[in-house]
Amino acid sequence: MPDHLTELQLDALRELANISSGTAATSLSQMLGRDVDLSVPRALALPLADAVEAAGDPAETVTGIGLEVTGDVPGAVLLLVPPEGAATLCSLLGVEPGTEVGDSALGEIGNILGASYLNALSSMTGMSLLPGTPQVMTDLLGAIVASVLAQSVGHGDIALVLDSELDITGEPCAISFMLLPDADGVNDLLAPLGVGDPAS
């Protein structure tokens, strides 16, 4: 994969992101029994070091929900939820944030969002993207990203960062979604769309 993606490739990734986010919002709406509006104000394809910075302050405490991705494009999915967002989601489900039950509920939300997102990507690209069991961790943002990267053996040097604004019937909640594909994974997603790197 080239170091720099073309504007056409970035546009294709943003389009994948927007469609997939809509699918994820629909699934979350069904889980919560409430209307969920999800927009993607930013869709970035960045080197890993820059991706951590784009996701927020590395020293900020957040809740991370990580899922291993297997199939045609192995890697990892990571959802980053700030404390106020985690509290909002837990309260909507009637559980206390910061508890075992609360973490379990957030894990299920991450599972639904991550799986829906990967399913949408699969349907658009024809690639098999299978989510693993969600792992919930609350720590410094930088530590969480480093931990997920360490578990994602052979990951590539490009991360897709999607900053999603979630609005659940008047309850705003920001979630950063990171897809960390294996080497050449970004190109594997772009190739079926006709904008991949022919040299790969």
Secondary structure, 3 states (H helix, E strand, C coil): CCCCCCHHHHHHHHHHHHHHHHHHHHHHHHHHCCCEEEEEEEEEEEEHHHHHHHHCCCCCEEEEEEEEEEECCCEEEEEEECHHHHHHHHHHCCCCCCCHHHHHHHHHHHHHHHHHHHHHHHHHHCCCEEECCCEEEEEEHHHHHHHHHHHCCCECCEEEEEEEEEEECCEEEEEEEEEEEECCHHHHHHHHHCCCCCCC
